[in-house]
Amino acid sequence: SAAAGQAPRPPVSPARCRSRLCPRRPAGPMARISRTFMFALALVTELANAVVWVKGSGGASCETVCKARSGCNEDAWPQSAEEFEGIAAEAGHRCEGTQNGGAKYDPSTDGHYCGWAGPHGRDSEPRCAAVGDGTTYRFCPCN
């Protein structure tokens, strides 16, 4: 609508309009459906890739801990002590102290102190299957 006392502007032809300031035509129903579909697809993909960290019971492997949650994710192990601290908090645990660890069953805790880094070398046995003794509680990346 034109302001009082001004003549309405003629529409700008698409050939002349190359600026972001030019008015755009409203998106049609197919464009809105397409955008909605893409948003939903991105959301589902993100949720599918999400890992839930669970503190297991003493002596349990992550395969056992994650059995009811579509399995353990071997690609989700923490890469730093800072990342692990967030994981422990997500699993409802606060470590009194954190060290590198280095055991195949890490990240884990004895209930007070935590070890976050697994072994440095690559072994054929997946870490999800590793177990500690009965006083070792693993932090497990469940799908």
N, C-alpha and C positions, 0 to 999 in steps of 0.2 A: 504494500500500500504506500502511496506517495504521501509525503508530509504536507501539511496545510500550505497551499499556495504554490506547490511544485508539481510539475507535470510528471507522470509516471515514466520511469526509464524503460526503454525498449529492452527486450531480452538480449543477452549476450550470446552470440553464436558460438558453438563449441570450437569452431576453427579459430576464432579470435581469442578465446579464453584459454590461456596457458598458465595462468597464475592461480595460486592457491586461494586467492581472494575472490575469485569468481564464484558465483552461486552454483551449487551442484543440484542436479535433479535428485529427488528422493529415491532411495533404493527401492527397487521393485520387490515383490514377494519372493522371487527366486534368490535374489541376492541376500535377503534377510535369512531365508532358510539355509542357504549355503554357509553364511557366517555362523549361524546357530549350530549347525552340524560340525563345523570345524572347531568351534569352542568346546562342544561336547566331546569330540574325539580327543582333543588335547587334554581335557580333564580326565577322561578315562585312561589315557596312556600314562599320565602322571600318577594316578592312583594305582595302576597296575605295577608301576615301577617302585612304589613306596615299600620301604623295609620297616618292619616293626621290630624294635629291639626288646628282647625278653630276657630277664635274668632267670636262668634255669635252677633246678634243685641240685643239691650236692651230688657230685659224681655223674651228672647226666650229660650226654653229648648234645650238641645243637641239633643233630638229626632227630633225637628223641624230643627235645624241647619244641621244635618247630613242626613236628609230624602233623599236628592238627591244623597247621597254618600254611599248608601247601609247600612245606619244606624249608630248608636252610639255604640262604643265598651266599654262595662262596665268593661272590664278587663285591661284597659289602663291608669287608673288614676295615676298621679305622686306619687312617694313614698318619695320624698324629695324636699326641697326648690330648691336645685341645679337643679334637674331634671325639675322642673317647670319652672325655668328661661329659660332653653333651649326650652321648649314648648312654652312659651310666645314669645320668639324671632322667633321661627318657624311660629307662627301665626301672626307675624308682629307687635308685641307690646313690649314696654319696660316699665316695672313697675318702678315708682318712689320709691316705697317701697313695700316690700313683708312681709306678716304675715301669720300665720298658717291658719287663716280663721275658718274652722270648720263647715261651712254651707253645706247643702246637694247640693247646687248649685255651690260650689267651685270645681275646680279652676275658679276664676272669677276676674273681675276688675270693678272699677267704672270709668275707663278711666285714672286714675292716679295710684292708689294703688291697689295691688293684694292680694288675699287670695288663698292659694294653696291647703290646706288639707281639705278634706271633713270630715263628722262626724266620730267619732271613733267607735261608735256602729254600728251594722249591722241592717238595717231596711229592711222591705219587699219591699218598693218602690225603684226601681232602681234610681241611681243618674242621669242617662241620662234624665229622665222625669222632674227633679226638675227645678223650675224657680225662679228667683229673681224678684225684682221690675224692673220698666222700665229703671232704670239707672245701672242695673247690666248686664255686658257683660260676658258670659260664654266662657271658653276655652273648646272646645269639641273634643273628640277623634273620628274622623269619619273613618269608614272602607274604 
